[in-house]
Structures are given as C-alpha cells and as structure tokens.
C-alpha cells in the first residue's frame, strides 16, 4: 500500500504530513515557507508605479498593476509546492494525496499541479488549517484516508 501525503497550506506556509496506512495518525515530514508572504505589498515594491498621460489631456496617473506582488509570490510558492510534490511522486514517496488549503491558495495550487500529481489527489478541502496541531488536522480528514 502506498504512503498517503496530506498537504496543509496557505500563501505563507505548507506543511506536509504522511500516514503509512489509511487509519494511522498523521506525522509532519516537511515544512515549506514563503518569506515574501508576510511582507506588506509596499515592502515588496521599490518604486512607485510608472506615470502616464491620459489621452484626453495633460493629467498624469499611476499605471495600474494587474496583480499584486503578493499574488505573484503566492503563485510562485504554489509552483514550488507543486514541483516538490511532482519530484516526490516520481520517486514513489507517496501514492495518494490530500490537499487542504485556504480557498484562494487552493485555487492557485490546483493550477500549478502536474497531471501526474492531479491523478493521485483524492481529497481537497478549502480550509486554512496551517496553524493547527496534527491531531486537529486529522479530525478534519475522513476516518479512512
């Protein structure tokens, strides 16, 4: 039987747990962090947005940025997690995966997962449980993983 991995994540932290058998308690095996996630947007940007002239006169305005730097770092962190999972799936470190993440980050993570990793995902929960103890996290999972 393949080992079961549980990823509990948000934009700043990912905790990876494992269980040998579907009824076992979960044990934390890895923690990943994004140092940029806890910074304020203004701390991630060194300059003000560029200035432009509107077509109808001399009024200048700041260019809008479509996505924030925090969002870009969150996408980058989701990619790091996805790459880590892909690498470990290739080495058969796990055969079944449960994803638990804050709603927005779960969406980002889904977009970054490879097809191979997607194929072993058996449960997704859109909850932020990153600050909970393993026993509390286990209570949010099915009795039989």
C-alpha contacts under 8 A as a table, 3 or more apart, distances in Angstrom:
res1	aa1	res2	aa2	distance
1	X	21	X	7.56
2	X	20	X	7.37
2	X	94	X	5.84
2	X	95	X	4.89
2	X	96	X	6.95
3	X	18	X	6.84
3	X	19	X	6.07
3	X	20	X	4.90
3	X	21	X	6.89
3	X	93	X	6.92
3	X	94	X	4.64
3	X	95	X	5.80
3	X	96	X	6.76
4	X	18	X	5.53
4	X	19	X	5.21
4	X	20	X	6.35
4	X	21	X	7.32
4	X	22	X	7.41
4	X	94	X	5.66
4	X	95	X	6.20
4	X	96	X	4.85
4	X	97	X	5.87
4	X	98	X	7.81
4	X	145	X	7.53
5	X	16	X	6.77
5	X	17	X	5.60
5	X	18	X	4.47
5	X	19	X	6.56
5	X	94	X	6.19
5	X	95	X	7.84
5	X	96	X	6.27
5	X	97	X	4.91
5	X	98	X	6.33
6	X	16	X	5.68
6	X	17	X	4.96
6	X	18	X	6.12
6	X	97	X	5.76
6	X	98	X	4.64
6	X	99	X	5.97
6	X	100	X	7.44
7	X	14	X	6.67
7	X	15	X	5.83
7	X	16	X	4.62
7	X	17	X	6.40
7	X	97	X	7.57
7	X	98	X	6.24
7	X	99	X	5.00
7	X	100	X	5.96
7	X	101	X	7.80
8	X	14	X	5.66
8	X	15	X	5.17
8	X	16	X	6.35
8	X	17	X	7.98
8	X	99	X	6.34
8	X	100	X	4.71
8	X	101	X	5.61
8	X	128	X	7.58
8	X	129	X	6.48
8	X	130	X	5.75
9	X	12	X	7.65
9	X	13	X	5.60
9	X	14	X	4.11
9	X	15	X	6.19
9	X	100	X	6.37
9	X	101	X	4.68
9	X	102	X	6.88
9	X	105	X	7.64
9	X	128	X	6.97
9	X	129	X	7.46
9	X	130	X	5.84
10	X	13	X	5.55
10	X	14	X	6.44
10	X	101	X	5.54
10	X	102	X	5.44
10	X	105	X	5.76
10	X	106	X	7.84
10	X	128	X	6.55
10	X	130	X	6.93
11	X	34	X	7.34
11	X	37	X	6.14
11	X	74	X	5.27
11	X	77	X	7.14
11	X	78	X	7.83
11	X	105	X	6.11
12	X	33	X	5.66
12	X	34	X	4.93
12	X	35	X	7.07
12	X	36	X	7.69
12	X	37	X	4.92
12	X	38	X	6.75
12	X	74	X	7.66
12	X	77	X	7.97
13	X	31	X	7.24
13	X	32	X	5.74
13	X	33	X	4.43
13	X	34	X	6.26
13	X	130	X	7.18
14	X	31	X	5.72
14	X	32	X	5.01
14	X	33	X	6.29
14	X	81	X	7.63
14	X	130	X	7.26
15	X	28	X	6.92
15	X	29	X	7.86
15	X	30	X	5.95
15	X	31	X	4.58
15	X	32	X	6.44
15	X	130	X	6.99
16	X	28	X	5.78
16	X	29	X	5.81
16	X	30	X	5.06
16	X	31	X	6.21
17	X	26	X	5.78
17	X	27	X	5.11
17	X	28	X	4.14
17	X	29	X	5.46
17	X	30	X	7.06
18	X	26	X	5.39
18	X	27	X	5.34
18	X	28	X	6.45
18	X	29	X	6.67
19	X	22	X	6.85
19	X	24	X	5.73
19	X	25	X	6.34
19	X	26	X	5.01
19	X	27	X	6.55
20	X	24	X	6.59
21	X	24	X	5.32
21	X	145	X	7.73
22	X	143	X	7.78
22	X	144	X	4.97
22	X	145	X	4.22
23	X	143	X	6.30
23	X	144	X	5.17
23	X	145	X	6.33
25	X	135	X	7.39
25	X	138	X	6.98
26	X	134	X	6.36
26	X	135	X	7.52
26	X	138	X	6.69
27	X	134	X	6.98
28	X	31	X	7.86
28	X	134	X	7.41
32	X	81	X	7.84
34	X	37	X	5.57
34	X	38	X	7.99
34	X	73	X	7.92
34	X	77	X	6.36
35	X	38	X	6.51
35	X	39	X	7.70
36	X	39	X	5.43
36	X	44	X	7.67
36	X	70	X	7.37
36	X	73	X	6.73
37	X	70	X	6.38
37	X	73	X	6.90
37	X	74	X	7.00
39	X	43	X	6.14
39	X	44	X	6.89
40	X	43	X	5.24
40	X	44	X	6.73
40	X	70	X	7.97
41	X	44	X	5.24
41	X	45	X	6.74
41	X	68	X	7.35
41	X	69	X	6.52
41	X	70	X	6.25
42	X	45	X	5.41
42	X	46	X	7.65
43	X	46	X	7.21
44	X	69	X	6.59
44	X	70	X	7.68
45	X	48	X	7.57
45	X	69	X	7.57
49	X	62	X	5.66
49	X	63	X	5.80
49	X	64	X	7.39
49	X	65	X	7.81
50	X	62	X	5.78
50	X	63	X	5.67
51	X	60	X	6.30
51	X	61	X	5.59
51	X	62	X	4.71
51	X	63	X	6.02
52	X	60	X	5.41
52	X	61	X	5.66
52	X	62	X	6.51
52	X	63	X	6.76
53	X	57	X	7.27
53	X	58	X	5.98
53	X	59	X	5.86
53	X	60	X	4.64
53	X	61	X	6.62
54	X	57	X	6.07
54	X	58	X	6.77
54	X	59	X	6.12
54	X	60	X	6.38
54	X	61	X	7.33
65	X	68	X	6.68
67	X	71	X	6.29
67	X	72	X	7.03
68	X	71	X	5.17
68	X	72	X	6.45
69	X	72	X	4.95
69	X	73	X	6.20
70	X	73	X	5.10
70	X	74	X	6.14
71	X	74	X	4.94
71	X	75	X	6.26
72	X	75	X	5.14
72	X	76	X	6.21
73	X	76	X	4.88
73	X	77	X	6.07
74	X	77	X	5.03
74	X	78	X	6.16
74	X	105	X	7.50
74	X	108	X	7.75
75	X	78	X	5.04
75	X	79	X	6.26
75	X	108	X	6.13
75	X	109	X	7.67
76	X	79	X	5.06
76	X	80	X	6.33
77	X	80	X	4.97
77	X	81	X	6.30
78	X	81	X	5.18
78	X	82	X	6.12
78	X	105	X	7.63
78	X	108	X	6.31
78	X	109	X	4.96
78	X	112	X	6.51
79	X	82	X	4.93
79	X	83	X	6.04
79	X	109	X	7.17
79	X	112	X	5.52
79	X	113	X	7.68
80	X	83	X	5.16
80	X	84	X	6.20
81	X	84	X	5.09
81	X	85	X	6.22
81	X	109	X	7.89
82	X	85	X	5.11
82	X	86	X	6.08
82	X	109	X	7.09
82	X	112	X	6.05
82	X	113	X	5.26
82	X	114	X	7.27
83	X	86	X	5.03
83	X	87	X	6.11
83	X	113	X	7.89
84	X	87	X	5.25
84	X	88	X	6.27
85	X	88	X	5.19
85	X	89	X	5.99
85	X	117	X	7.03
86	X	89	X	5.13
86	X	90	X	6.26
86	X	113	X	7.88
86	X	114	X	6.91
86	X	116	X	7.38
86	X	117	X	6.09
87	X	90	X	5.27
87	X	91	X	6.64
88	X	91	X	5.11
88	X	92	X	6.21
88	X	93	X	5.29
88	X	94	X	7.05
89	X	92	X	4.85
89	X	93	X	5.79
89	X	94	X	5.87
89	X	95	X	6.92
89	X	117	X	7.05
90	X	93	X	7.68
92	X	95	X	6.56
94	X	97	X	7.46
95	X	120	X	6.40
96	X	120	X	5.00
96	X	121	X	6.16
96	X	122	X	6.67
97	X	120	X	5.71
97	X	121	X	4.58
97	X	122	X	5.98
97	X	123	X	7.15
98	X	121	X	5.73
98	X	122	X	5.84
98	X	123	X	4.72
98	X	124	X	5.95
99	X	106	X	7.80
99	X	121	X	7.24
99	X	123	X	6.18
99	X	124	X	4.74
99	X	125	X	6.33
100	X	106	X	7.31
100	X	124	X	5.73
100	X	125	X	4.64
100	X	126	X	5.93
100	X	127	X	6.14
100	X	128	X	7.12
100	X	129	X	7.35
101	X	104	X	7.99
101	X	105	X	6.09
101	X	106	X	5.01
101	X	125	X	6.52
101	X	126	X	5.28
101	X	127	X	5.30
101	X	128	X	5.27
101	X	129	X	7.20
101	X	130	X	7.96
102	X	105	X	5.37
102	X	106	X	5.92
102	X	126	X	5.34
102	X	127	X	4.72
102	X	128	X	4.27
102	X	129	X	7.77
103	X	106	X	5.21
103	X	107	X	6.59
103	X	126	X	4.60
103	X	127	X	6.23
103	X	128	X	7.60
104	X	107	X	5.34
104	X	108	X	6.63
105	X	108	X	4.94
105	X	109	X	6.03
106	X	109	X	5.02
106	X	110	X	6.09
106	X	126	X	6.47
107	X	110	X	5.20
107	X	111	X	6.51
108	X	111	X	5.34
108	X	112	X	6.68
109	X	112	X	5.24
109	X	113	X	6.38
110	X	113	X	5.45
113	X	117	X	6.10
113	X	118	X	6.15
114	X	117	X	5.32
114	X	118	X	6.15
115	X	118	X	4.93
115	X	119	X	6.15
116	X	119	X	5.24
116	X	120	X	7.02
117	X	120	X	5.47
117	X	121	X	6.64
118	X	121	X	5.34
121	X	124	X	7.55
128	X	131	X	7.95
129	X	132	X	5.49
129	X	137	X	6.66
132	X	136	X	5.98
132	X	137	X	6.22
133	X	136	X	5.31
133	X	137	X	6.34
134	X	137	X	5.03
134	X	138	X	6.07
135	X	138	X	5.08
135	X	139	X	6.53
136	X	139	X	5.23
136	X	140	X	7.04
137	X	140	X	5.39
137	X	141	X	6.97
138	X	141	X	5.21
138	X	142	X	7.94
139	X	142	X	7.58
139	X	143	X	7.98
141	X	145	X	7.19
142	X	145	X	5.77
